[in-house]
Amino acid sequence: MYVLGVMYAYGRGVEQDISQARRWLAQAVEHKIAAAQPVLANLPISPRANSHLHAAEQAKPRKQQN
């Protein structure tokens, strides 16, 4: 549950979907998975915020492999 929520929240391996992230993370919180609470609390509220989150994630510099 928690891992699926994180995957949907950040678009890792799936298309980013904040509604699905919220659903899975809420279930994880109900099952007492403590790590889910802060992720759920920090999810964007609106679809517009969702697009800003995705853009910010894409703009992050990647670690250089030496």
N, C-alpha and C positions, 0 to 999 in steps of 0.2 A: 504494500500500500504506500508506504513512505517513499520508496524508490520510484514507483510510478508517478507519484505526485511531483517529485523533483524532476523527473524526466519531462513531464508536461510543462512544468513551470519554466524550465530553461530551454525547452526544445532539444533535448539530448536524445537522439535516436527516434524521436517522434516529432510531429509538427507541434510547435508551441501552442498550448491551449490552456489558458488560465482557468477556465471553468472546470475542465477535467482535473487540473492540478488541485484546485480547491476541493473538489469532490474526494479525491484520493487522500489528500492530506487530512481532511476532516475525519475520514474513516480511521486514519492512522492515529490521530489524536484520541478518538474514542477508544482505541485499543491500547491507549497509554504508551504510545511511542513518543517519547519526550522530544526527540529531534524534529518532529513534525510541527510542533507548535510555533517556533519562531519562523519557519519557512512559510507556514500558513498565514501568520500575522503580517508578513512582509509582502504578500502577493498584491499586485496592483488591483485597484477596484474597478476600473473601467477598461473597455477595449482600447481606448486611446492610450491609456497608461501601459497597456500590454504591448502596443507597438513601440512605445518608447523604451520599454525594458528590453525588447528583442533587439532594437537598434543599438542600444548601449552594449549589450552582450556581444553583438557582432563587431563593434568598434574596439573591443578590448584587444590590446596587442598580444600576440601569441608568443609563447616562450620559444626562444631560438635554440635549436638543437646544434650542439657543437660536436 
